[in-house]
Amino acid sequence: MEPIREVRSIDTVGCRTDRYITVGREIRFISLFGSSTRVNTIKAIILKGEIVYLQDCWTGRNHLAVTRTNRQLKAMTRQITYGVAHCLLYAPDYLAPEGEFAEKIFFGDSKEQILEKFYYVAQNRYSTPFMTAWAEWLLSQMDQTEEINALGFNQVLGIKFLEEEDLEERMFEAGAPLSAGAIAIAMNG
């Protein structure tokens, strides 16, 4: 069973969360649930850019002050049953494969699952053709990779993609790890 945390405002209005992704003190993804009034209040507070606190339920320990990212958050709210709502707030540019931002967040049950998602996005992001066998090497070449603490997800990785010219330069410098001949065949074929 995944641990449930509480999301509270400074004036102690709160609801529950079972999944969230924060980078530093910025919310990139959060799942809220509870009474409709409380969920909508916390959603409005987050969207306004005010601070909320993530903390252990009932004890109030391990609290972390967070706020929304300075990029646009999207909200999807559904009424689960009378008086109970669920809301997802997320920064689409960080989670969607397409999008102009170089920073992306990948989550999954295993490193292999994350690597598969990363490879798919890399293929769509760059015009340079890649072979599946290069996925781990490609990941190691990105500007920044960091594991992110995300309640409710087994593994989360934040990645900042390289500019295409920088990646191509690294590919040709690497040569042997990528089998330079395979690069030439892939580019000509």
C-alpha positions in Angstrom: 0.0 0.0 0.0 1.3 3.4 -0.9 1.6 6.0 1.8 -0.9 8.8 1.7 0.2 12.4 2.5 -1.8 15.5 3.4 -1.6 18.7 1.4 -2.3 21.7 3.6 -2.5 25.5 3.0 -1.1 28.0 5.4 -4.6 28.4 6.9 -4.9 24.6 7.5 -7.3 23.7 4.7 -6.2 20.4 3.5 -6.9 17.3 1.4 -4.9 14.1 0.6 -2.4 13.1 -2.0 -1.2 9.7 -3.0 1.2 10.7 -5.9 3.2 13.8 -6.5 6.4 14.9 -8.3 8.4 17.8 -7.0 11.7 19.1 -8.2 13.2 21.2 -5.5 10.2 23.0 -4.1 8.3 23.1 -7.4 5.2 21.0 -8.1 5.4 19.3 -11.5 2.6 16.7 -10.8 0.2 16.1 -7.9 -2.9 14.0 -7.4 -5.4 15.4 -4.9 -8.4 13.7 -3.4 -10.9 14.4 -0.6 -14.0 16.5 -0.2 -14.9 18.5 -3.3 -14.6 21.8 -1.4 -11.2 21.0 0.0 -9.8 19.6 -3.3 -11.0 22.7 -5.2 -9.6 25.0 -2.5 -6.2 23.4 -2.6 -6.2 23.3 -6.4 -7.0 27.1 -6.5 -4.2 27.8 -4.0 -1.7 25.9 -6.0 -2.8 27.4 -9.3 -2.5 30.9 -7.7 1.1 30.1 -6.9 0.8 30.1 -3.2 2.7 27.7 -0.9 1.2 24.4 0.3 2.7 21.9 2.6 3.1 18.2 1.9 3.2 16.3 5.2 2.5 13.0 6.9 -1.2 12.4 7.6 -2.2 12.7 11.2 1.2 13.6 12.6 2.1 16.6 10.5 5.7 15.5 10.4 8.1 15.5 7.4 6.5 18.6 5.9 7.8 20.2 2.7 6.7 23.6 1.5 6.0 23.5 -2.2 4.6 25.8 -4.8 3.6 25.4 -8.5 6.2 25.6 -11.2 6.5 28.9 -12.9 5.2 27.2 -16.0 1.5 26.6 -16.6 -0.2 23.8 -14.7 -3.2 21.9 -16.2 -5.9 20.6 -14.0 -8.3 17.7 -14.5 -10.9 17.3 -11.8 -13.6 14.6 -11.5 -16.4 14.0 -9.1 -15.9 10.5 -7.8 -19.1 10.3 -5.8 -21.3 12.8 -4.0 -19.0 15.3 -2.2 -15.8 13.5 -3.1 -13.4 14.7 -5.8 -10.1 13.8 -7.4 -7.9 16.3 -9.2 -4.6 15.9 -11.2 -2.5 19.0 -11.5 0.5 18.7 -13.9 2.9 20.6 -16.0 2.3 19.1 -19.5 5.7 20.2 -20.9 7.5 18.1 -18.4 5.4 14.9 -18.9 4.6 15.0 -22.6 7.1 13.7 -25.2 6.5 16.7 -27.4 6.9 20.2 -26.3 9.5 22.9 -26.5 11.2 22.4 -23.1 14.3 20.4 -22.8 13.4 19.2 -19.3 11.2 16.1 -19.1 10.1 13.8 -16.3 9.8 10.0 -16.8 8.2 7.7 -14.4 7.7 3.9 -14.3 8.0 0.7 -12.4 11.5 -0.1 -13.4 14.6 1.5 -15.0 14.0 -0.5 -18.1 10.5 1.0 -18.5 11.9 4.5 -18.0 14.7 3.8 -20.5 12.1 2.7 -23.1 10.0 5.9 -22.6 13.2 8.0 -22.8 14.2 6.3 -26.0 10.8 6.9 -27.6 11.0 10.6 -26.7 14.6 10.9 -27.9 13.6 9.4 -31.3 10.8 12.0 -31.6 12.9 14.9 -30.4 16.0 14.5 -32.6 16.2 14.1 -36.3 19.3 12.0 -35.9 18.4 8.3 -36.3 19.2 6.0 -33.3 19.5 2.3 -32.7 17.7 0.8 -29.7 21.1 -0.5 -28.4 22.2 3.1 -27.9 19.4 3.9 -25.4 21.6 3.6 -22.3 24.5 5.6 -23.9 22.1 8.3 -25.1 20.7 8.6 -21.5 24.2 8.9 -20.1 24.9 11.8 -22.5 22.1 14.1 -21.5 22.9 17.4 -19.9 21.4 16.4 -16.6 19.7 13.3 -15.2 18.5 13.1 -11.6 16.4 10.7 -9.6 13.3 12.5 -8.3 11.5 11.6 -5.1 7.9 10.9 -6.1 5.5 9.4 -3.7 3.5 6.6 -5.4 5.9 5.9 -8.2 8.6 3.3 -8.1 11.1 5.3 -10.1 11.1 8.8 -11.5 13.9 10.4 -13.5 14.3 14.0 -14.5 16.2 14.6 -17.7 17.4 17.7 -19.5 17.9 16.9 -23.2 20.9 18.1 -25.1 20.7 20.4 -28.1 20.8 18.3 -31.3 24.1 19.7 -32.5 25.8 18.8 -29.1 24.4 15.3 -29.2 25.6 14.7 -32.8 29.1 15.9 -31.8 29.2 13.5 -28.9 28.0 10.7 -31.1 30.9 11.2 -33.5 33.4 11.6 -30.6 32.2 8.4 -29.0 32.7 6.3 -32.1 33.5 2.9 -30.7 30.8 2.7 -28.0 28.2 3.3 -30.7 29.9 1.3 -33.5 30.8 4.1 -35.9 30.0 1.8 -38.8 26.4 1.3 -37.5 26.0 5.1 -37.3 27.0 5.4 -40.9 24.7 2.6 -42.0 21.8 4.0 -40.1 22.3 7.5 -41.5 22.7 6.3 -45.1 20.0 3.6 -44.9 
